[in-house]
Amino acid sequence: MADMLSVLSNINIIFYIIAFLFGGIPFGWLLVKLVYKVDIREVGSGSIGATNVYRAIKDKDEKKAKLFSLLTIILDAIKGLIVVALAKIVGLSFETQWTIALLAILGHCYSPYLGFKGGKGVATAIGSVLLLIPVEGVCGLVVWGIVGKVFKISSISSLVGVLSGIALTFVVPYVLPLPKSISIIEQIHTHTPVVLIGIIILYTHIPNIKRLFSGQESKVL
């Protein structure tokens, strides 16, 4: 019992739990459920993310669908950003901050409030890393926007945006004199967290990737 209390009083463990639980808040599901009484898990891909929010209500009100989709992206990104920001304010190590970012993403993808089912993790991933690697994060966000405008397919823009941001972590810190606070290689001397994020995003997009190869992935953006 004493050992359990000791673990639960550890500031890192407390933040890990908070990150997973906060990351798991299903904002997209909540918005559509509260306003339209629709369970987006029963619509389209079954995801709780922005794209499925749009699918769930576009036939009812396309303008509201776009608004709710954008709001879902913002709220899902803020989830990750807030927990990492709090970790920074408290003064937790970079290793702990990266673990918190990963747990917030996992919380979104496997929400404890929805039977450990959730979204694809893209917006939460962007929000989680924005304070840790802002240069690569913003670049990935720009790529996401450009690819989305060109191809009009959410899964392509999401995958290319996130993976390009990750790829840049292998380039930017070595060609730009970044301060330690925003360079992953200076922070923790490894690219492991961003590689894990990439694996999570690829895994959650497996159905989309299959549809892309079969030519069945629909345009949404």
Biotite code that builds the C-alpha atoms (Angstrom):
import biotite.structure as struc

atoms = struc.array([
    struc.Atom([0.000, 0.000, 0.000], chain_id="A", res_id=1, res_name="MET", atom_name="CA", element="C"),
    struc.Atom([2.817, 2.370, 0.935], chain_id="A", res_id=2, res_name="ALA", atom_name="CA", element="C"),
    struc.Atom([4.581, 1.586, -2.350], chain_id="A", res_id=3, res_name="ASP", atom_name="CA", element="C"),
    struc.Atom([1.391, 2.329, -4.295], chain_id="A", res_id=4, res_name="MET", atom_name="CA", element="C"),
    struc.Atom([0.941, 5.666, -2.517], chain_id="A", res_id=5, res_name="LEU", atom_name="CA", element="C"),
    struc.Atom([4.565, 6.496, -3.213], chain_id="A", res_id=6, res_name="SER", atom_name="CA", element="C"),
    struc.Atom([4.098, 5.828, -6.936], chain_id="A", res_id=7, res_name="VAL", atom_name="CA", element="C"),
    struc.Atom([0.883, 7.850, -7.103], chain_id="A", res_id=8, res_name="LEU", atom_name="CA", element="C"),
    struc.Atom([2.534, 10.793, -5.326], chain_id="A", res_id=9, res_name="SER", atom_name="CA", element="C"),
    struc.Atom([5.329, 10.908, -7.914], chain_id="A", res_id=10, res_name="ASN", atom_name="CA", element="C"),
    struc.Atom([4.883, 14.091, -9.963], chain_id="A", res_id=11, res_name="ILE", atom_name="CA", element="C"),
    struc.Atom([5.858, 12.338, -13.191], chain_id="A", res_id=12, res_name="ASN", atom_name="CA", element="C"),
    struc.Atom([3.317, 9.549, -12.682], chain_id="A", res_id=13, res_name="ILE", atom_name="CA", element="C"),
    struc.Atom([0.619, 12.109, -11.860], chain_id="A", res_id=14, res_name="ILE", atom_name="CA", element="C"),
    struc.Atom([1.343, 13.953, -15.098], chain_id="A", res_id=15, res_name="PHE", atom_name="CA", element="C"),
    struc.Atom([1.365, 10.708, -17.098], chain_id="A", res_id=16, res_name="TYR", atom_name="CA", element="C"),
    struc.Atom([-2.111, 9.861, -15.822], chain_id="A", res_id=17, res_name="ILE", atom_name="CA", element="C"),
    struc.Atom([-3.372, 13.407, -16.444], chain_id="A", res_id=18, res_name="ILE", atom_name="CA", element="C"),
    struc.Atom([-1.917, 13.392, -19.979], chain_id="A", res_id=19, res_name="ALA", atom_name="CA", element="C"),
    struc.Atom([-3.672, 10.155, -20.912], chain_id="A", res_id=20, res_name="PHE", atom_name="CA", element="C"),
    struc.Atom([-6.992, 11.165, -19.342], chain_id="A", res_id=21, res_name="LEU", atom_name="CA", element="C"),
    struc.Atom([-6.935, 14.700, -20.749], chain_id="A", res_id=22, res_name="PHE", atom_name="CA", element="C"),
    struc.Atom([-5.804, 13.485, -24.155], chain_id="A", res_id=23, res_name="GLY", atom_name="CA", element="C"),
    struc.Atom([-8.698, 11.040, -24.087], chain_id="A", res_id=24, res_name="GLY", atom_name="CA", element="C"),
    struc.Atom([-11.400, 13.726, -23.900], chain_id="A", res_id=25, res_name="ILE", atom_name="CA", element="C"),
    struc.Atom([-13.426, 13.067, -27.096], chain_id="A", res_id=26, res_name="PRO", atom_name="CA", element="C"),
    struc.Atom([-14.224, 16.636, -28.112], chain_id="A", res_id=27, res_name="PHE", atom_name="CA", element="C"),
    struc.Atom([-15.435, 15.699, -31.602], chain_id="A", res_id=28, res_name="GLY", atom_name="CA", element="C"),
    struc.Atom([-17.764, 13.045, -30.232], chain_id="A", res_id=29, res_name="TRP", atom_name="CA", element="C"),
    struc.Atom([-19.040, 15.412, -27.527], chain_id="A", res_id=30, res_name="LEU", atom_name="CA", element="C"),
    struc.Atom([-19.761, 18.285, -29.918], chain_id="A", res_id=31, res_name="LEU", atom_name="CA", element="C"),
    struc.Atom([-21.782, 16.183, -32.346], chain_id="A", res_id=32, res_name="VAL", atom_name="CA", element="C"),
    struc.Atom([-23.529, 14.210, -29.618], chain_id="A", res_id=33, res_name="LYS", atom_name="CA", element="C"),
    struc.Atom([-24.588, 17.276, -27.629], chain_id="A", res_id=34, res_name="LEU", atom_name="CA", element="C"),
    struc.Atom([-25.731, 19.386, -30.577], chain_id="A", res_id=35, res_name="VAL", atom_name="CA", element="C"),
    struc.Atom([-27.018, 16.825, -33.098], chain_id="A", res_id=36, res_name="TYR", atom_name="CA", element="C"),
    struc.Atom([-27.612, 13.745, -30.902], chain_id="A", res_id=37, res_name="LYS", atom_name="CA", element="C"),
    struc.Atom([-25.489, 11.724, -33.351], chain_id="A", res_id=38, res_name="VAL", atom_name="CA", element="C"),
    struc.Atom([-22.837, 9.201, -32.306], chain_id="A", res_id=39, res_name="ASP", atom_name="CA", element="C"),
    struc.Atom([-20.017, 9.756, -34.812], chain_id="A", res_id=40, res_name="ILE", atom_name="CA", element="C"),
    struc.Atom([-18.615, 6.329, -33.978], chain_id="A", res_id=41, res_name="ARG", atom_name="CA", element="C"),
    struc.Atom([-21.510, 4.991, -36.045], chain_id="A", res_id=42, res_name="GLU", atom_name="CA", element="C"),
    struc.Atom([-20.746, 7.254, -39.018], chain_id="A", res_id=43, res_name="VAL", atom_name="CA", element="C"),
    struc.Atom([-18.109, 6.942, -41.763], chain_id="A", res_id=44, res_name="GLY", atom_name="CA", element="C"),
    struc.Atom([-14.805, 5.672, -40.388], chain_id="A", res_id=45, res_name="SER", atom_name="CA", element="C"),
    struc.Atom([-16.082, 5.618, -36.794], chain_id="A", res_id=46, res_name="GLY", atom_name="CA", element="C"),
    struc.Atom([-13.274, 7.980, -35.761], chain_id="A", res_id=47, res_name="SER", atom_name="CA", element="C"),
    struc.Atom([-13.877, 10.809, -33.277], chain_id="A", res_id=48, res_name="ILE", atom_name="CA", element="C"),
    struc.Atom([-11.675, 13.243, -35.209], chain_id="A", res_id=49, res_name="GLY", atom_name="CA", element="C"),
    struc.Atom([-12.416, 16.334, -37.283], chain_id="A", res_id=50, res_name="ALA", atom_name="CA", element="C"),
    struc.Atom([-12.890, 14.554, -40.619], chain_id="A", res_id=51, res_name="THR", atom_name="CA", element="C"),
    struc.Atom([-15.569, 12.260, -39.251], chain_id="A", res_id=52, res_name="ASN", atom_name="CA", element="C"),
    struc.Atom([-17.210, 15.168, -37.450], chain_id="A", res_id=53, res_name="VAL", atom_name="CA", element="C"),
    struc.Atom([-17.583, 16.789, -40.876], chain_id="A", res_id=54, res_name="TYR", atom_name="CA", element="C"),
    struc.Atom([-18.997, 13.596, -42.383], chain_id="A", res_id=55, res_name="ARG", atom_name="CA", element="C"),
    struc.Atom([-21.493, 13.194, -39.546], chain_id="A", res_id=56, res_name="ALA", atom_name="CA", element="C"),
    struc.Atom([-23.220, 16.553, -39.992], chain_id="A", res_id=57, res_name="ILE", atom_name="CA", element="C"),
    struc.Atom([-22.449, 17.786, -43.529], chain_id="A", res_id=58, res_name="LYS", atom_name="CA", element="C"),
    struc.Atom([-25.842, 16.623, -44.812], chain_id="A", res_id=59, res_name="ASP", atom_name="CA", element="C"),
    struc.Atom([-27.592, 18.502, -42.008], chain_id="A", res_id=60, res_name="LYS", atom_name="CA", element="C"),
    struc.Atom([-25.673, 21.786, -42.271], chain_id="A", res_id=61, res_name="ASP", atom_name="CA", element="C"),
    struc.Atom([-22.471, 22.038, -44.326], chain_id="A", res_id=62, res_name="GLU", atom_name="CA", element="C"),
    struc.Atom([-21.409, 25.377, -42.824], chain_id="A", res_id=63, res_name="LYS", atom_name="CA", element="C"),
    struc.Atom([-21.811, 24.012, -39.302], chain_id="A", res_id=64, res_name="LYS", atom_name="CA", element="C"),
    struc.Atom([-19.993, 20.849, -40.386], chain_id="A", res_id=65, res_name="ALA", atom_name="CA", element="C"),
    struc.Atom([-16.944, 22.898, -41.413], chain_id="A", res_id=66, res_name="LYS", atom_name="CA", element="C"),
    struc.Atom([-17.124, 24.974, -38.237], chain_id="A", res_id=67, res_name="LEU", atom_name="CA", element="C"),
    struc.Atom([-17.423, 21.942, -35.955], chain_id="A", res_id=68, res_name="PHE", atom_name="CA", element="C"),
    struc.Atom([-14.633, 20.192, -37.835], chain_id="A", res_id=69, res_name="SER", atom_name="CA", element="C"),
    struc.Atom([-12.305, 23.173, -37.351], chain_id="A", res_id=70, res_name="LEU", atom_name="CA", element="C"),
    struc.Atom([-13.302, 23.463, -33.701], chain_id="A", res_id=71, res_name="LEU", atom_name="CA", element="C"),
    struc.Atom([-12.534, 19.773, -33.197], chain_id="A", res_id=72, res_name="THR", atom_name="CA", element="C"),
    struc.Atom([-9.055, 20.214, -34.687], chain_id="A", res_id=73, res_name="ILE", atom_name="CA", element="C"),
    struc.Atom([-8.363, 23.162, -32.386], chain_id="A", res_id=74, res_name="ILE", atom_name="CA", element="C"),
    struc.Atom([-9.656, 21.441, -29.247], chain_id="A", res_id=75, res_name="LEU", atom_name="CA", element="C"),
    struc.Atom([-7.846, 18.178, -30.003], chain_id="A", res_id=76, res_name="ASP", atom_name="CA", element="C"),
    struc.Atom([-4.590, 20.087, -30.572], chain_id="A", res_id=77, res_name="ALA", atom_name="CA", element="C"),
    struc.Atom([-5.042, 22.125, -27.387], chain_id="A", res_id=78, res_name="ILE", atom_name="CA", element="C"),
    struc.Atom([-5.351, 18.909, -25.351], chain_id="A", res_id=79, res_name="LYS", atom_name="CA", element="C"),
    struc.Atom([-1.778, 17.969, -26.144], chain_id="A", res_id=80, res_name="GLY", atom_name="CA", element="C"),
    struc.Atom([-0.453, 21.499, -25.948], chain_id="A", res_id=81, res_name="LEU", atom_name="CA", element="C"),
    struc.Atom([-1.882, 22.164, -22.479], chain_id="A", res_id=82, res_name="ILE", atom_name="CA", element="C"),
    struc.Atom([-0.437, 19.101, -20.747], chain_id="A", res_id=83, res_name="VAL", atom_name="CA", element="C"),
    struc.Atom([3.024, 19.721, -22.224], chain_id="A", res_id=84, res_name="VAL", atom_name="CA", element="C"),
    struc.Atom([2.798, 23.427, -21.296], chain_id="A", res_id=85, res_name="ALA", atom_name="CA", element="C"),
    struc.Atom([1.924, 22.505, -17.712], chain_id="A", res_id=86, res_name="LEU", atom_name="CA", element="C"),
    struc.Atom([4.864, 20.100, -17.581], chain_id="A", res_id=87, res_name="ALA", atom_name="CA", element="C"),
    struc.Atom([7.150, 22.917, -18.725], chain_id="A", res_id=88, res_name="LYS", atom_name="CA", element="C"),
    struc.Atom([5.732, 25.321, -16.129], chain_id="A", res_id=89, res_name="ILE", atom_name="CA", element="C"),
    struc.Atom([6.299, 22.770, -13.363], chain_id="A", res_id=90, res_name="VAL", atom_name="CA", element="C"),
    struc.Atom([9.852, 22.217, -14.631], chain_id="A", res_id=91, res_name="GLY", atom_name="CA", element="C"),
    struc.Atom([9.678, 18.547, -15.561], chain_id="A", res_id=92, res_name="LEU", atom_name="CA", element="C"),
    struc.Atom([12.509, 17.096, -17.639], chain_id="A", res_id=93, res_name="SER", atom_name="CA", element="C"),
    struc.Atom([12.406, 16.955, -21.431], chain_id="A", res_id=94, res_name="PHE", atom_name="CA", element="C"),
    struc.Atom([12.246, 13.160, -21.243], chain_id="A", res_id=95, res_name="GLU", atom_name="CA", element="C"),
    struc.Atom([9.107, 13.461, -19.114], chain_id="A", res_id=96, res_name="THR", atom_name="CA", element="C"),
    struc.Atom([7.617, 16.099, -21.413], chain_id="A", res_id=97, res_name="GLN", atom_name="CA", element="C"),
    struc.Atom([8.029, 13.819, -24.433], chain_id="A", res_id=98, res_name="TRP", atom_name="CA", element="C"),
    struc.Atom([6.444, 10.924, -22.537], chain_id="A", res_id=99, res_name="THR", atom_name="CA", element="C"),
    struc.Atom([3.533, 13.192, -21.624], chain_id="A", res_id=100, res_name="ILE", atom_name="CA", element="C"),
    struc.Atom([3.136, 14.158, -25.305], chain_id="A", res_id=101, res_name="ALA", atom_name="CA", element="C"),
    struc.Atom([3.047, 10.487, -26.309], chain_id="A", res_id=102, res_name="LEU", atom_name="CA", element="C"),
    struc.Atom([0.488, 9.619, -23.632], chain_id="A", res_id=103, res_name="LEU", atom_name="CA", element="C"),
    struc.Atom([-1.782, 12.501, -24.664], chain_id="A", res_id=104, res_name="ALA", atom_name="CA", element="C"),
    struc.Atom([-1.731, 11.174, -28.241], chain_id="A", res_id=105, res_name="ILE", atom_name="CA", element="C"),
    struc.Atom([-2.429, 7.622, -27.073], chain_id="A", res_id=106, res_name="LEU", atom_name="CA", element="C"),
    struc.Atom([-5.261, 8.943, -24.895], chain_id="A", res_id=107, res_name="GLY", atom_name="CA", element="C"),
    struc.Atom([-6.878, 10.491, -27.963], chain_id="A", res_id=108, res_name="HIS", atom_name="CA", element="C"),
    struc.Atom([-6.424, 7.367, -30.088], chain_id="A", res_id=109, res_name="CYS", atom_name="CA", element="C"),
    struc.Atom([-7.617, 5.041, -27.313], chain_id="A", res_id=110, res_name="TYR", atom_name="CA", element="C"),
    struc.Atom([-9.965, 7.172, -25.240], chain_id="A", res_id=111, res_name="SER", atom_name="CA", element="C"),
    struc.Atom([-10.715, 5.684, -21.794], chain_id="A", res_id=112, res_name="PRO", atom_name="CA", element="C"),
    struc.Atom([-14.131, 7.380, -21.987], chain_id="A", res_id=113, res_name="TYR", atom_name="CA", element="C"),
    struc.Atom([-15.163, 5.531, -25.151], chain_id="A", res_id=114, res_name="LEU", atom_name="CA", element="C"),
    struc.Atom([-14.067, 1.984, -24.438], chain_id="A", res_id=115, res_name="GLY", atom_name="CA", element="C"),
    struc.Atom([-10.481, 2.721, -25.516], chain_id="A", res_id=116, res_name="PHE", atom_name="CA", element="C"),
    struc.Atom([-11.497, 3.694, -29.030], chain_id="A", res_id=117, res_name="LYS", atom_name="CA", element="C"),
    struc.Atom([-10.868, 7.126, -30.476], chain_id="A", res_id=118, res_name="GLY", atom_name="CA", element="C"),
    struc.Atom([-9.388, 9.140, -33.319], chain_id="A", res_id=119, res_name="GLY", atom_name="CA", element="C"),
    struc.Atom([-6.358, 9.099, -35.579], chain_id="A", res_id=120, res_name="LYS", atom_name="CA", element="C"),
    struc.Atom([-4.221, 11.327, -33.311], chain_id="A", res_id=121, res_name="GLY", atom_name="CA", element="C"),
    struc.Atom([-3.035, 13.894, -35.855], chain_id="A", res_id=122, res_name="VAL", atom_name="CA", element="C"),
    struc.Atom([-4.307, 17.109, -34.254], chain_id="A", res_id=123, res_name="ALA", atom_name="CA", element="C"),
    struc.Atom([-3.301, 15.976, -30.769], chain_id="A", res_id=124, res_name="THR", atom_name="CA", element="C"),
    struc.Atom([0.142, 15.019, -32.065], chain_id="A", res_id=125, res_name="ALA", atom_name="CA", element="C"),
    struc.Atom([0.609, 18.479, -33.569], chain_id="A", res_id=126, res_name="ILE", atom_name="CA", element="C"),
    struc.Atom([-0.492, 20.187, -30.363], chain_id="A", res_id=127, res_name="GLY", atom_name="CA", element="C"),
    struc.Atom([1.665, 17.926, -28.192], chain_id="A", res_id=128, res_name="SER", atom_name="CA", element="C"),
    struc.Atom([4.921, 18.610, -30.049], chain_id="A", res_id=129, res_name="VAL", atom_name="CA", element="C"),
    struc.Atom([4.392, 22.266, -30.920], chain_id="A", res_id=130, res_name="LEU", atom_name="CA", element="C"),
    struc.Atom([6.080, 23.526, -27.758], chain_id="A", res_id=131, res_name="LEU", atom_name="CA", element="C"),
    struc.Atom([8.827, 20.895, -27.940], chain_id="A", res_id=132, res_name="LEU", atom_name="CA", element="C"),
    struc.Atom([9.855, 21.200, -31.601], chain_id="A", res_id=133, res_name="ILE", atom_name="CA", element="C"),
    struc.Atom([8.063, 24.316, -32.882], chain_id="A", res_id=134, res_name="PRO", atom_name="CA", element="C"),
    struc.Atom([10.142, 24.697, -36.070], chain_id="A", res_id=135, res_name="VAL", atom_name="CA", element="C"),
    struc.Atom([9.441, 21.174, -37.344], chain_id="A", res_id=136, res_name="GLU", atom_name="CA", element="C"),
    struc.Atom([5.896, 21.318, -35.959], chain_id="A", res_id=137, res_name="GLY", atom_name="CA", element="C"),
    struc.Atom([4.997, 24.500, -37.832], chain_id="A", res_id=138, res_name="VAL", atom_name="CA", element="C"),
    struc.Atom([6.633, 23.184, -41.022], chain_id="A", res_id=139, res_name="CYS", atom_name="CA", element="C"),
    struc.Atom([4.583, 19.987, -40.762], chain_id="A", res_id=140, res_name="GLY", atom_name="CA", element="C"),
    struc.Atom([1.458, 22.073, -40.228], chain_id="A", res_id=141, res_name="LEU", atom_name="CA", element="C"),
    struc.Atom([2.188, 24.111, -43.362], chain_id="A", res_id=142, res_name="VAL", atom_name="CA", element="C"),
    struc.Atom([2.765, 20.935, -45.388], chain_id="A", res_id=143, res_name="VAL", atom_name="CA", element="C"),
    struc.Atom([-0.508, 19.520, -44.031], chain_id="A", res_id=144, res_name="TRP", atom_name="CA", element="C"),
    struc.Atom([-2.376, 22.622, -45.219], chain_id="A", res_id=145, res_name="GLY", atom_name="CA", element="C"),
    struc.Atom([-0.773, 22.691, -48.666], chain_id="A", res_id=146, res_name="ILE", atom_name="CA", element="C"),
    struc.Atom([-1.273, 18.968, -49.331], chain_id="A", res_id=147, res_name="VAL", atom_name="CA", element="C"),
    struc.Atom([-4.858, 19.234, -48.124], chain_id="A", res_id=148, res_name="GLY", atom_name="CA", element="C"),
    struc.Atom([-5.577, 22.073, -50.554], chain_id="A", res_id=149, res_name="LYS", atom_name="CA", element="C"),
    struc.Atom([-3.997, 20.187, -53.459], chain_id="A", res_id=150, res_name="VAL", atom_name="CA", element="C"),
    struc.Atom([-5.369, 16.658, -52.953], chain_id="A", res_id=151, res_name="PHE", atom_name="CA", element="C"),
    struc.Atom([-8.550, 17.394, -50.954], chain_id="A", res_id=152, res_name="LYS", atom_name="CA", element="C"),
    struc.Atom([-8.089, 14.106, -49.075], chain_id="A", res_id=153, res_name="ILE", atom_name="CA", element="C"),
    struc.Atom([-7.773, 14.335, -45.302], chain_id="A", res_id=154, res_name="SER", atom_name="CA", element="C"),
    struc.Atom([-5.753, 11.152, -44.754], chain_id="A", res_id=155, res_name="SER", atom_name="CA", element="C"),
    struc.Atom([-3.099, 12.130, -47.326], chain_id="A", res_id=156, res_name="ILE", atom_name="CA", element="C"),
    struc.Atom([-2.650, 15.610, -45.869], chain_id="A", res_id=157, res_name="SER", atom_name="CA", element="C"),
    struc.Atom([-2.534, 14.233, -42.312], chain_id="A", res_id=158, res_name="SER", atom_name="CA", element="C"),
    struc.Atom([0.014, 11.535, -43.082], chain_id="A", res_id=159, res_name="LEU", atom_name="CA", element="C"),
    struc.Atom([2.260, 13.727, -45.235], chain_id="A", res_id=160, res_name="VAL", atom_name="CA", element="C"),
    struc.Atom([2.062, 16.629, -42.767], chain_id="A", res_id=161, res_name="GLY", atom_name="CA", element="C"),
    struc.Atom([2.944, 14.569, -39.695], chain_id="A", res_id=162, res_name="VAL", atom_name="CA", element="C"),
    struc.Atom([5.602, 12.441, -41.401], chain_id="A", res_id=163, res_name="LEU", atom_name="CA", element="C"),
    struc.Atom([7.261, 15.472, -42.996], chain_id="A", res_id=164, res_name="SER", atom_name="CA", element="C"),
    struc.Atom([7.455, 17.150, -39.600], chain_id="A", res_id=165, res_name="GLY", atom_name="CA", element="C"),
    struc.Atom([9.037, 14.015, -38.158], chain_id="A", res_id=166, res_name="ILE", atom_name="CA", element="C"),
    struc.Atom([11.477, 13.727, -41.069], chain_id="A", res_id=167, res_name="ALA", atom_name="CA", element="C"),
    struc.Atom([12.547, 17.343, -40.504], chain_id="A", res_id=168, res_name="LEU", atom_name="CA", element="C"),
    struc.Atom([13.683, 16.494, -36.962], chain_id="A", res_id=169, res_name="THR", atom_name="CA", element="C"),
    struc.Atom([16.471, 14.527, -38.654], chain_id="A", res_id=170, res_name="PHE", atom_name="CA", element="C"),
    struc.Atom([17.503, 17.599, -40.652], chain_id="A", res_id=171, res_name="VAL", atom_name="CA", element="C"),
    struc.Atom([16.621, 20.901, -38.973], chain_id="A", res_id=172, res_name="VAL", atom_name="CA", element="C"),
    struc.Atom([18.619, 20.517, -35.721], chain_id="A", res_id=173, res_name="PRO", atom_name="CA", element="C"),
    struc.Atom([21.748, 19.726, -37.752], chain_id="A", res_id=174, res_name="TYR", atom_name="CA", element="C"),
    struc.Atom([21.508, 22.648, -40.177], chain_id="A", res_id=175, res_name="VAL", atom_name="CA", element="C"),
    struc.Atom([20.019, 25.382, -37.985], chain_id="A", res_id=176, res_name="LEU", atom_name="CA", element="C"),
    struc.Atom([21.539, 26.673, -34.724], chain_id="A", res_id=177, res_name="PRO", atom_name="CA", element="C"),
    struc.Atom([18.447, 25.962, -32.641], chain_id="A", res_id=178, res_name="LEU", atom_name="CA", element="C"),
    struc.Atom([18.472, 26.626, -28.887], chain_id="A", res_id=179, res_name="PRO", atom_name="CA", element="C"),
    struc.Atom([18.397, 23.531, -26.679], chain_id="A", res_id=180, res_name="LYS", atom_name="CA", element="C"),
    struc.Atom([14.808, 24.227, -25.623], chain_id="A", res_id=181, res_name="SER", atom_name="CA", element="C"),
    struc.Atom([13.447, 23.561, -29.130], chain_id="A", res_id=182, res_name="ILE", atom_name="CA", element="C"),
    struc.Atom([15.878, 20.971, -30.521], chain_id="A", res_id=183, res_name="SER", atom_name="CA", element="C"),
    struc.Atom([14.970, 17.342, -29.882], chain_id="A", res_id=184, res_name="ILE", atom_name="CA", element="C"),
    struc.Atom([18.534, 16.142, -30.312], chain_id="A", res_id=185, res_name="ILE", atom_name="CA", element="C"),
    struc.Atom([19.716, 18.640, -27.694], chain_id="A", res_id=186, res_name="GLU", atom_name="CA", element="C"),
    struc.Atom([16.787, 17.916, -25.400], chain_id="A", res_id=187, res_name="GLN", atom_name="CA", element="C"),
    struc.Atom([16.992, 14.129, -25.151], chain_id="A", res_id=188, res_name="ILE", atom_name="CA", element="C"),
    struc.Atom([19.713, 13.043, -27.652], chain_id="A", res_id=189, res_name="HIS", atom_name="CA", element="C"),
    struc.Atom([17.357, 10.679, -29.483], chain_id="A", res_id=190, res_name="THR", atom_name="CA", element="C"),
    struc.Atom([14.620, 10.762, -32.109], chain_id="A", res_id=191, res_name="HIS", atom_name="CA", element="C"),
    struc.Atom([12.730, 7.867, -30.488], chain_id="A", res_id=192, res_name="THR", atom_name="CA", element="C"),
    struc.Atom([9.626, 9.850, -29.381], chain_id="A", res_id=193, res_name="PRO", atom_name="CA", element="C"),
    struc.Atom([8.948, 11.316, -32.834], chain_id="A", res_id=194, res_name="VAL", atom_name="CA", element="C"),
    struc.Atom([9.508, 7.924, -34.466], chain_id="A", res_id=195, res_name="VAL", atom_name="CA", element="C"),
    struc.Atom([6.969, 6.417, -32.044], chain_id="A", res_id=196, res_name="LEU", atom_name="CA", element="C"),
    struc.Atom([4.520, 9.200, -32.886], chain_id="A", res_id=197, res_name="ILE", atom_name="CA", element="C"),
    struc.Atom([4.988, 8.392, -36.567], chain_id="A", res_id=198, res_name="GLY", atom_name="CA", element="C"),
    struc.Atom([4.307, 4.702, -35.918], chain_id="A", res_id=199, res_name="ILE", atom_name="CA", element="C"),
    struc.Atom([1.132, 5.536, -33.956], chain_id="A", res_id=200, res_name="ILE", atom_name="CA", element="C"),
    struc.Atom([-0.162, 7.813, -36.726], chain_id="A", res_id=201, res_name="ILE", atom_name="CA", element="C"),
    struc.Atom([0.633, 5.250, -39.426], chain_id="A", res_id=202, res_name="LEU", atom_name="CA", element="C"),
    struc.Atom([-1.069, 2.503, -37.415], chain_id="A", res_id=203, res_name="TYR", atom_name="CA", element="C"),
    struc.Atom([-4.264, 4.488, -36.852], chain_id="A", res_id=204, res_name="THR", atom_name="CA", element="C"),
    struc.Atom([-4.359, 5.302, -40.575], chain_id="A", res_id=205, res_name="HIS", atom_name="CA", element="C"),
    struc.Atom([-3.993, 1.697, -41.825], chain_id="A", res_id=206, res_name="ILE", atom_name="CA", element="C"),
    struc.Atom([-7.658, 1.553, -43.017], chain_id="A", res_id=207, res_name="PRO", atom_name="CA", element="C"),
    struc.Atom([-7.157, 4.876, -44.840], chain_id="A", res_id=208, res_name="ASN", atom_name="CA", element="C"),
    struc.Atom([-3.917, 3.666, -46.428], chain_id="A", res_id=209, res_name="ILE", atom_name="CA", element="C"),
    struc.Atom([-5.690, 0.526, -47.688], chain_id="A", res_id=210, res_name="LYS", atom_name="CA", element="C"),
    struc.Atom([-8.468, 2.654, -49.181], chain_id="A", res_id=211, res_name="ARG", atom_name="CA", element="C"),
    struc.Atom([-5.905, 4.969, -50.781], chain_id="A", res_id=212, res_name="LEU", atom_name="CA", element="C"),
    struc.Atom([-4.202, 2.055, -52.536], chain_id="A", res_id=213, res_name="PHE", atom_name="CA", element="C"),
    struc.Atom([-7.540, 0.671, -53.679], chain_id="A", res_id=214, res_name="SER", atom_name="CA", element="C"),
    struc.Atom([-8.718, 4.095, -54.878], chain_id="A", res_id=215, res_name="GLY", atom_name="CA", element="C"),
    struc.Atom([-11.649, 4.118, -52.457], chain_id="A", res_id=216, res_name="GLN", atom_name="CA", element="C"),
    struc.Atom([-10.577, 6.931, -50.135], chain_id="A", res_id=217, res_name="GLU", atom_name="CA", element="C"),
    struc.Atom([-13.090, 9.751, -50.524], chain_id="A", res_id=218, res_name="SER", atom_name="CA", element="C"),
    struc.Atom([-12.364, 13.463, -50.734], chain_id="A", res_id=219, res_name="LYS", atom_name="CA", element="C"),
    struc.Atom([-13.489, 15.401, -47.701], chain_id="A", res_id=220, res_name="VAL", atom_name="CA", element="C"),
    struc.Atom([-11.532, 18.646, -47.440], chain_id="A", res_id=221, res_name="LEU", atom_name="CA", element="C"),
])
